[in-house]
Amino acid sequence: MNTKDLGEKSEAKIMSVLLDKGLTVLKPWGDNKRYDFVVELNGFHRVQCKTGKLKNGSIDFSTKSVTTKNGEYVNVNYRGQADFFMVYCPDNKQVYCVKVEECGLDGCRLRLEVPKNKQSKGVRLAKDYELDQVFR
């Protein structure tokens, strides 16, 4: 499956979960926006969908996109252009929601378990970013 197909599949899974929760999802016309859709809950929130990959006890996802500028490939982050990343992880079939500002400019990691060294500073536990935790 190519990356566009994978992204569209994750977006559909995420939208389905939101709709099942009774939330309103607004889809922009075309695909030129820096967000995939808007969800309405205590206001309107721009959402960029990502596919998470389970790796070494963490769910990793990219927080940038690649575009062309003057014929060259350029990495572009989503700061100021989306409010949340919603991440579908096919490996555990879960959806997570992270504020864009809380993520690094290249990628983000959600840990499924507390680190063995018990470190907590700078560690994002996946359970804290499940949809029911974020959208109360």
HUMO-V138907 format. One record per residue. RES is the residue in three letters. SS is DSSP state (hx for helix, st for strand, lp for the rest). BURIAL is # if it has 24 or more other ideal C-beta (glycine too) atoms within 12 Angstrom, else .. Layout:
res=RES ss=SS burial=BURIAL
res=RES ss=SS burial=BURIAL
This chain:
res=MET ss=lp burial=.
res=ASN ss=lp burial=.
res=THR ss=hx burial=.
res=LYS ss=hx burial=.
res=ASP ss=hx burial=.
res=LEU ss=hx burial=.
res=GLY ss=hx burial=#
res=GLU ss=hx burial=.
res=LYS ss=hx burial=.
res=SER ss=hx burial=#
res=GLU ss=hx burial=#
res=ALA ss=hx burial=.
res=LYS ss=hx burial=#
res=ILE ss=hx burial=#
res=MET ss=hx burial=#
res=SER ss=hx burial=.
res=VAL ss=hx burial=#
res=LEU ss=hx burial=#
res=LEU ss=hx burial=.
res=ASP ss=hx burial=.
res=LYS ss=lp burial=.
res=GLY ss=lp burial=.
res=LEU ss=lp burial=#
res=THR ss=st burial=.
res=VAL ss=st burial=#
res=LEU ss=st burial=.
res=LYS ss=lp burial=.
res=PRO ss=lp burial=.
res=TRP ss=lp burial=.
res=GLY ss=lp burial=.
res=ASP ss=lp burial=.
res=ASN ss=lp burial=.
res=LYS ss=lp burial=.
res=ARG ss=lp burial=#
res=TYR ss=lp burial=#
res=ASP ss=lp burial=#
res=PHE ss=st burial=#
res=VAL ss=st burial=#
res=VAL ss=st burial=#
res=GLU ss=st burial=.
res=LEU ss=lp burial=.
res=ASN ss=lp burial=.
res=GLY ss=lp burial=.
res=PHE ss=st burial=.
res=HIS ss=st burial=#
res=ARG ss=st burial=#
res=VAL ss=st burial=#
res=GLN ss=st burial=#
res=CYS ss=st burial=#
res=LYS ss=st burial=#
res=THR ss=st burial=#
res=GLY ss=st burial=#
res=LYS ss=st burial=#
res=LEU ss=st burial=#
res=LYS ss=st burial=.
res=ASN ss=lp burial=.
res=GLY ss=lp burial=.
res=SER ss=st burial=#
res=ILE ss=st burial=#
res=ASP ss=st burial=#
res=PHE ss=st burial=#
res=SER ss=st burial=#
res=THR ss=lp burial=#
res=LYS ss=st burial=#
res=SER ss=st burial=#
res=VAL ss=st burial=.
res=THR ss=st burial=.
res=THR ss=st burial=.
res=LYS ss=st burial=.
res=ASN ss=lp burial=.
res=GLY ss=lp burial=.
res=GLU ss=st burial=.
res=TYR ss=st burial=.
res=VAL ss=st burial=.
res=ASN ss=st burial=.
res=VAL ss=st burial=.
res=ASN ss=st burial=#
res=TYR ss=lp burial=#
res=ARG ss=lp burial=.
res=GLY ss=lp burial=.
res=GLN ss=lp burial=.
res=ALA ss=lp burial=#
res=ASP ss=lp burial=#
res=PHE ss=st burial=#
res=PHE ss=st burial=#
res=MET ss=st burial=#
res=VAL ss=st burial=#
res=TYR ss=st burial=#
res=CYS ss=st burial=#
res=PRO ss=lp burial=.
res=ASP ss=lp burial=.
res=ASN ss=lp burial=.
res=LYS ss=lp burial=.
res=GLN ss=st burial=#
res=VAL ss=st burial=#
res=TYR ss=st burial=#
res=CYS ss=st burial=#
res=VAL ss=st burial=#
res=LYS ss=st burial=#
res=VAL ss=hx burial=#
res=GLU ss=hx burial=.
res=GLU ss=hx burial=.
res=CYS ss=lp burial=#
res=GLY ss=lp burial=.
res=LEU ss=lp burial=.
res=ASP ss=lp burial=.
res=GLY ss=st burial=#
res=CYS ss=st burial=#
res=ARG ss=st burial=#
res=LEU ss=st burial=#
res=ARG ss=st burial=#
res=LEU ss=lp burial=#
res=GLU ss=lp burial=.
res=VAL ss=lp burial=.
res=PRO ss=lp burial=.
res=LYS ss=lp burial=.
res=ASN ss=lp burial=.
res=LYS ss=lp burial=.
res=GLN ss=lp burial=.
res=SER ss=lp burial=.
res=LYS ss=lp burial=.
res=GLY ss=lp burial=.
res=VAL ss=lp burial=.
res=ARG ss=lp burial=#
res=LEU ss=st burial=.
res=ALA ss=hx burial=#
res=LYS ss=hx burial=.
res=ASP ss=hx burial=.
res=TYR ss=hx burial=#
res=GLU ss=st burial=#
res=LEU ss=hx burial=#
res=ASP ss=hx burial=.
res=GLN ss=hx burial=.
res=VAL ss=hx burial=#
res=PHE ss=lp burial=#
res=ARG ss=lp burial=.
